[in-house]
């Protein structure tokens, strides 16, 4: 079934199925929630359902219409994304044909990736915002009749990337809806959209994916080993996209770095620890620092699990020897408080805290809680 392409989100699936069953589909929807939880994927499947030749509640996935959706080549379904500004582009120009061949090729490549993996975030070089010409083109197409029956479905992905002109132009479309068209906006930053746009859309909130849902998806869809999938799922914050990105990261090396940091924190040599703090802070990439801290937290969590419950449930099972050694040397470590310190540091990184100070404070806290 087509809805099976969506990971989790059972509540949203049932909500949309009820909407389709009622036959009363709103003109505009806003799918909002965290990055990588399936908003675009759900929008595509909703568009599939509205155009399926066999069943417009549970699309068959096999008819000619559904197969076109698989390739993102259905004439009734359009994706509106951030695009580069064409050389000498004028108001009213087609947003794509004004671009160079290389730019058009890059867009086509991104659409192929999106067709293969609806969780892929489209990223076109030098595309900083959704252009007003893209929205004007949407308005023109929305006024036309749908092809092959069904509904014209316009999916504005990452709608927060609309510039002011595009947002105001979209309002006109929302105020004058066409009976044959459905607009779906997706965003992880609802607060960046105009209140007037929000008020004209049916808001559908998406939930973070559970660790179990992510682990199962990584194993079944990506062929990841179960233990690695469990570790990545723990770090991904409910985002399948983030989980896929982590698969390309050398997790073994980063876990070793986290353990090395703990050894320095619990040791007596201050200069090596200061150099390591400086190295981590100098990474510059806050996502990398945050990922490193999460790996550190997972390791400490495993130490607590091993101490209180035994080996069952360990995520760093291959580091059992180091975990056991740590617990033997520090049997009275306040692991729960240490984990709280890691969580606080992660939050500070997300709030643009000064990295050298955040990492230094974390080292001091860990020393106090673990070597107490």
Secondary structure, DSSP 8 states (H G I E B T S, - for coil): -GGGGS-S-HHHHHHHHHHHHHT---SEEEEE-STTSSHHHHHHHHHHHHH-SS-SSS--S-SHHHHHHHTT--TTEEEE------TT--TT--TTTTS-HHHHHHHHHHHHHHHH-TT-----TT--SB-HHHHHHHHHHHTS--SSSS-EEEEETTGGGB-HHHHHHHHHHHHS--TTEEEEEEES-GGGS-HHHHHTSEEEE-----HHHHHHHHHHHH---HHHHHHHHHHTTT-HHHHHHHHTS-HHHHHHHHHHHHHHHHSS-HHHHHHHHHHHHTT--HHHHHHHHHHHHHHHHHHHHHHHH-STT-S-GGGHHHHHHHHHHTTT--HHHHHHHHHHHHHHHHTT--HHHHHHHHHHHHHHHH--
